[in-house]
Amino acid sequence: MTAWPKDTQSARNAYYGDPGKGQIAAQMVPVVPPFAMFYEGRRVKAIQFHRKAAPALLAALNEIWDYCEHDQKKIDAAGVSNYAGAYNHRLVRGSSTKWSNHAYAAAIDLNAGENALGVKKGTMPQFVVDAFCRQGAMWGGWYTSRPDWMHFEFVDNGGRKPKSPAPAFGRAPLLAHPETGAPVDELEAPAPASSPQAAPPNVQPLDPDVRGDAVLYDVQRRLKARRYSPGVLDGRWGSGTSGALSGFMNDRGLALVLPSSVDEFHGIADQVLAELGKAETEIQPDGSVGWYRPVSAARAGADPKIVTQLAPEVVPARRNFLASLWAAIVAALSAVWETVSGYVSDAWNFFTDHRDVVDDHPGLVSALWEHVTALPSGLWLLLGAGGLFFIAYNSWRAIKTSTLAVTTGERQ
């Protein structure tokens, strides 16, 4: 069981990071509940939690799921499916200096409707309390001055122990000696002819299609935040991830062997994660928090030669932008002239009375066609100008996106 920090701000800052310095967000990982949970009527796909406490939260939720024998109706009856929030960047209510444990992404609230702060007696089931207590967590119901029945937080709980043993649902019973009843040695079952692929970990990215390695996914996400683009964030090893990790290790002076697979990556994962943590919390000369990929002055200033060399798609995009922009301007001005000139001509004909009006009572089809052809050419020019402006805007966006990737160092 993890030794959680004391429930003091200095101890929490030392263990989890300082919320006031922006040190929590980069350490959060998604935890997928084993059962259905809902927040304001919407299904919770994943709970964002601090990476140091995420395994314990998942273990507690799994124990609750086992206790309810994987029956969603029992979960609902216990109120555990009523999720009331976890991470919340806020101070303790009534304090102007003390951060809430929710600000560390190390606390979770369940079934707030029946267990709200200040309620004389909550309805939190004992098996839920025991599940969190078994992971060493503190329960708000143990507070002496102001019980918070819905609240569980991963800080030191004063040595409290669960009142009941862990549920045995889905577990094989212990083998016992036929005469004495004492437990006997358990032997591993023979390996099958072809071992099936291991199931993916339950802590996964929000995207349900992602089935890669959770630790690698976390590193990919944090490398991208430092402007080392690994390509698709999928938790899988590939050339993009290899290049991003190589650049980060080189720029940070990490003397590690570059891995060539997920298995080799796990051999250096702790060192990489530790260095990422340092990079995310480093104070920069300008006073900002967080170190980013270094770039040259020319690159940072979007030097046209460097941008063109690293992002050649900018050249045709810039041509499309200028061509469509000028064409749109010409078309719009033509539409304005067509509209104005028509009014001038009508006014002149009206005052000079030189215009002949012929009423030939056309048929339905010819009347419709006449209405279509009677639409002013200025309208068609305006529609064309709108389309050209849309093309120009998309080209401008493409130029800005590619240029930004070059200036920040993501495009190599």
Buried (B, 14 or more C-beta within 10 A) or exposed (E): EBEBBEBEBEBBBEBBBBBBEBBBBBBBBBBBBBBEBEEEEEEBEBBBBBBBBBBBBBBBBBBBBBBBEEEEEBBBEBBBBBBBBBBEBEBBEEEEEBBBBBBBBBBBBBBBEBBBBEBEEBEBBEBBBBBBBBBBBBBBBBEEEEBBBBBBBBBBBEEBEBEEEBBEEEEEEEEEEEEEEEEEEEEEEEEEEEEEEEEBBBBBBEBEEBBBBBBBBBBBBBBBBBBBBBBEBBBBBEEBBBBBBBBBBEBBEBEEEBBEEBEEBEEBBEEBBEBBBEBBBEEEEEEEEBBBBEBEEEBBEEBEEBBBEBBEEBEEBBEBBEBBBEBBBBBBEBBBEBBEEEEEEEEEEEEEEEEEEEEEEEEEEEEEEEEEEEEEEBEEBBEBBEBBBEBBBBBBEBBEBBBEBBBBBBBE
